[in-house]
Amino acid sequence: MNTDPVPLATFNELEPARQLQQRLLAAKIGATINDESKIERFWFMSAPLAAIHIEVPQREYLHARRTIEEWDKADGGLRQAVRCPECGSSRIEFPQLTRKFITPTLLRFFIWLRILQKEFYCLDCQFTWPPEVRKERELDILGFPRDSRFWHPEKTRSDTRRS
C-alpha cells in the first residue's frame, strides 16, 4: 500500500498551518507540515509564497479532505489558506514547477532571467495564475495609453498647473 504523503492544504504562513495540523491530529488524521520556504528562497530565487504544505498519508487523504471542507464551511478553517481562484482548492504549488525531476532546473534558469513568469499552480484543476494581478493600462480611442506623457502631453501640463 502506498503511504506517500499527499498535499492537503497550502499556506503562506506557518502558524495557520500548525493550527490546522493540530485539528487534524485531534481528529486522528496523521498530518505533517512540509515547509518549503527555505527551498523556495534558495532554489527558486524568490520570496516564499504557498510554501507551507499540510500533508497526509495517501490512504487518509479523502477522509482528511472531507473533514477540512466541513470545518471550512462551519468556521472558516481554511480562510488563511492559499486557494485556487478557479476551483477553490487549497492544493497549490508555487512556482508552477515540479520538484521531482531534473528538467525544471532549466526552467528555473529561464525564470531567473525573467523569460518565464512564476505562477501559482492548482494540483486539482491545473489552473495557473500570477501572484500579482497586473492592471491593464487605460487606452484612448486610438489605442494609446492615456497615462502616456508622449501621446498625451496635455496631462503633464494640467498636472503642473495644479501644483
N, C-alpha and C positions, 0 to 999 in steps of 0.2 A: 504494500500500500504506500502511495506517495505521500510523504509528510512535509514536503517543501512548503515554506511559508508563502502565503498569498497576501498581497496588499489589500487592506480593507478600507482604510481611510488615510487621507493625506492632510498635513497641517504645515503652516509656516512657522509656528512656534511650538516649543516643547511642552509647555505647561498644559494646554488643552489636550494634547496627545496623551500625556500622563493621566489626566482625569478620565479620558475615555478608556484607557488601558485598565485603570483601577475598576471602573464599572464593569468591563468585560470579565476581568478576573473574578470579581464578586459574583458574576453570573456563571462562573465555572467554565469560561471560554478562555483557552490559552492564548493570550495576546502578548506580542512583543513589540517593542519600539525599535525601528531601524532609522537611525539618524544619519542622513547622508549630507548634512550641511558642510562638513569638512571636505568631503569628496567634491561637492559642487564648487566650493570656493577654490580648491586647488586644481582639480582635473577639468572642470567645465569653465573655469576662469570667470565666475560670476558670483554675485551675492546669492546666498541660498534662498530659493523660493520652492515651496512644495517639497521640502527636503526631509520632513519628519513623517514616516510611514508607520501606521499601526498594521502589523501583520498577524495573521492567524494561520494555524495549520490548515492545509487544503481540505481535510476531512471535516473541519468545523466551519468552513467558510460560509456556506448557505445559512446555517443557524445564526452565525455572528452577523451576517448582513441583515437578515430579518430582524434581529434584536436591535441593532443600531438604527434601523429605519423606524421601528416602533418608538424608540427613545427620541428620535428626531421629531417625530410627529407629536409626541407627548410634551416634551420640554425643550426642544431645540438642541438636542445633544450634539449635533454636527454643525451648529451655527458658525463656529470658527474654523471649520474645515475648508479646504480649497475645493470648490465644486466646479463641475463642467457646466458651462452655460447652455449646452445643448440638451444633455440628458439628466443633469443634476447629480451625477455620480461623484463620489469623492475618491475615486481611484485614479490619481493624477500623477504624471511624471513631468519633471522639468529639469533640463531641457528635454526635448522630444526624442532624445537618442537612447537606444538600448544600452544597458551596462553589461550585456552578456556576450559581446562579440568584439573582435578587434577592428572591424571596418569603421565604427563610429569615431575612431581616433582621427581619421582623415576628415570626417565631418566636423569634429571639434576644431580642427585647424581652420576650416572654412568659416566657422562661427567666430573664431578669434580674429580672422581677417575681415569680419563683418560682411562676408559674401552671403552667408546664411543667417537667418534670424532665429534666436532662441524662442521657442514657443512651448506652451503647456500642451500636454497630450493626455487625452482621456483613454484609459485602458479598456473601458466598456464600449464606447461608441466610436473610438478612433478619431474624434474631433480634435483639431488643434486650434489654438488661439494665442495671440501675442499677449505678453504680460501687461503691456500698456496699449490702450486703445488710442490710436492716432486720430486726432481731429482733422477732418478734411478742411482745406482752406476754402473760404467762400470765394466764388468766382463771379466776375461780372458777365454781362451779356455776350461778350466776345470770348469768354473763357479764360481771361487773365485774372490772376489773384487780386482781390480787392485790397489786400493789405500791402501790395507791392508799391514801393516808392517810385520805381521806374515807370510802371504803367499808370500809376495814379499819383502824380506829383501834387495834386491839389490836397491830398490827405496830409502831406507834410507841412504845407503852407498853413492849413487851418489849425494844425496841432501847434505850430509855433505862435500863432496869433492868440491862442487861448492862454498861453503861459505868461 
